[in-house]
Amino acid sequence: MNGHDWLIVISVAGAAATMAAGAVGAAIGESRIAAAAMDALARQPDAGSSITRTLFVSLAMVESTAIFCLVISLILLFANPFAAALTG
């Protein structure tokens, strides 16, 4: 295997590790947020609209980390900045 082949293997492995970490981290975070929101709704049903609004904002922030991991993976797979070092 030459250097280009190794770069492809390492890039794909890095992209897979990035997506795995992003997906697992986001899933754990979102499940903990949802569980806390359900607990808060059970304790204070009158504050439902405030809790729901905070829940959706928190979920969006956690999901953004998974989207950042997706972007990093796509860069590693399709616009690899390290490939220029081998060709140049």
MIMARMI-224646 format. One record per residue: x, y, z negated of N, C-alpha, C in turn. Coordinates in steps of 0.05 Angstrom, whole numbers, padded with zeros to 5 digits, always signed. Each point is the difference from the previous one (the first is absolute). Layout:
XYZXYZXYZ ...
end
This chain:
+00017-00024+00000-00017+00024+00000+00018+00025+00000 -00007+00019+00017+00015+00024+00000-00012+00021-00019 +00011+00024-00001-00009+00020-00019-00029+00009+00005 -00008+00001+00025-00027+00008+00007-00021-00020-00011 +00006-00025+00003-00018-00021-00010-00002+00002-00031 +00022+00004-00013-00001+00003-00029-00016+00024-00009 +00002+00022+00015-00015+00024-00006-00030-00005+00003 -00008-00015+00020-00028-00007+00003-00010-00017-00023 +00016-00020-00008-00008-00017-00022-00003+00016-00026 +00020+00016-00005-00001+00016-00025-00022+00021+00001 -00006+00011+00023-00022+00020+00002-00027-00013-00005 -00004-00023+00012-00025-00014-00004-00003-00009-00029 +00021-00010-00012-00001-00008-00028-00005+00024-00018 +00013+00023+00006-00005+00024-00015-00028+00010+00003 -00011-00001+00024-00027+00009+00004-00020-00018-00015 +00005-00026+00001-00017-00019-00015+00001+00005-00030 +00024+00005-00011+00003+00005-00028-00014+00026-00008 +00003+00020+00017-00013+00026-00005-00030-00002-00001 -00011-00014+00020-00029-00003+00001-00010-00018-00023 +00015-00020-00008-00008-00017-00022-00001+00016-00026 +00021+00015-00005+00001+00016-00024-00021+00021-00001 -00005+00013+00023-00021+00021+00002-00027-00012-00004 -00006-00023+00011-00026-00012-00002-00005-00010-00028 +00019-00014-00012-00003-00010-00027-00002+00022-00020 +00017+00020+00002-00001+00023-00018-00026+00015+00001 -00010+00005+00024-00025+00014+00004-00024-00017-00010 +00001-00026+00004-00022-00017-00009-00001-00001-00030 +00023-00002-00013+00000+00000-00029-00009+00027-00011 +00010+00022+00011-00008+00026-00009-00030+00005+00004 -00010-00007+00023-00029+00005+00006-00017-00017-00019 +00008-00025-00005-00017-00016-00018+00000+00011-00028 +00023+00010-00010+00001+00012-00027-00017+00025-00001 +00001+00016+00021-00016+00025+00001-00030-00007-00001 -00008-00020+00016-00028-00007+00001-00009-00012-00026 +00017-00016-00013-00008-00011-00026-00003+00022-00021 +00018+00019+00000-00002+00022-00019-00025+00017+00006 -00006+00004+00025-00024+00016+00007-00026-00015-00009 -00001-00026+00004-00023-00016-00009-00003+00001-00030 +00023-00001-00014-00001+00002-00030-00009+00027-00008 +00009+00021+00013-00008+00027-00007-00030+00005+00006 -00010-00012+00022-00028+00002+00007-00017-00015-00020 +00009-00022-00010-00015-00015-00020-00001+00015-00027 +00021+00015-00006+00001+00015-00025-00015+00026+00002 +00002+00014+00022-00012+00026+00004-00016+00001+00026 -00024-00011+00001-00015+00000+00025-00008+00028+00009 -00002+00018-00018-00008+00028+00008+00021+00014+00016 +00025-00009-00003+00023+00013+00014+00006-00015+00026 -00020-00013+00011+00005-00016+00024+00010+00015+00024 -00011+00023+00005+00009+00015+00024+00029+00010-00003 +00007+00008-00023+00028+00009-00005+00019-00023+00002 -00008-00023-00012+00018-00024+00001+00003-00010+00028 -00022+00000+00015+00001-00010+00028+00017+00018+00017 -00002+00026-00003+00017+00019+00015+00029-00004-00006 +00007-00003-00026+00027-00005-00008+00010-00027+00010 -00018-00020+00001+00007-00027+00010+00008+00002+00029 -00015+00014+00017+00006+00001+00028+00025+00016+00006 +00005+00021-00015+00025+00015+00003+00024-00018-00007 -00002-00015-00022+00021-00017-00009+00005-00023+00020 -00021-00011+00011+00003-00021+00020+00013+00010+00025 -00006+00024+00008+00012+00012+00024+00030+00004-00005 +00007+00009-00023+00029+00004-00006+00015-00026+00000 -00012-00021-00012+00014-00026+00000+00002-00012+00028 -00021+00003+00015+00000-00010+00027+00020+00014+00018 +00006+00025-00006+00020+00014+00016+00028-00013-00002 +00006-00012-00023+00026-00013-00002+00001-00025+00018 -00022-00014+00003-00001-00022+00019+00003+00009+00028 -00012+00023+00007+00002+00011+00027+00029+00009+00005 +00014+00011-00020+00028+00007+00004+00017-00025+00005 -00006-00022-00013+00014-00025+00005-00005-00010+00028 -00025+00003+00010-00006-00007+00027+00016+00016+00020 +00002+00026-00005+00015+00018+00018+00029-00008+00000 +00012-00006-00023+00028-00008-00001+00004-00026+00016 -00019-00019-00003+00002-00025+00014-00002+00004+00030 -00018+00017+00009-00003+00005+00029+00025+00014+00011 +00013+00017-00016+00024+00013+00009+00022-00021+00003 +00002-00018-00020+00021-00021+00001-00004-00019+00024 -00025-00005+00007-00006-00018+00022+00002+00012+00028 -00010+00025+00002-00002+00011+00027+00018+00024+00007 +00009+00014-00020+00017+00024+00004+00024-00002-00019 +00013-00022+00001+00021-00006-00019+00023+00020+00003 +00005+00016-00021+00022+00020+00002+00028-00013-00001 +00002-00025-00008+00026-00013-00002+00008-00013+00026 -00019-00002+00019+00007-00012+00026+00018+00018+00016 -00001+00026-00004+00017+00018+00015+00029-00004-00007 +00006-00009-00024+00028-00005-00008+00012-00023+00016 -00016-00020+00007+00010-00023+00015+00004+00007+00030 -00018+00016+00010+00001+00006+00029+00019+00023+00006 +00004+00017-00019+00017+00024+00005+00027-00005-00008 
end
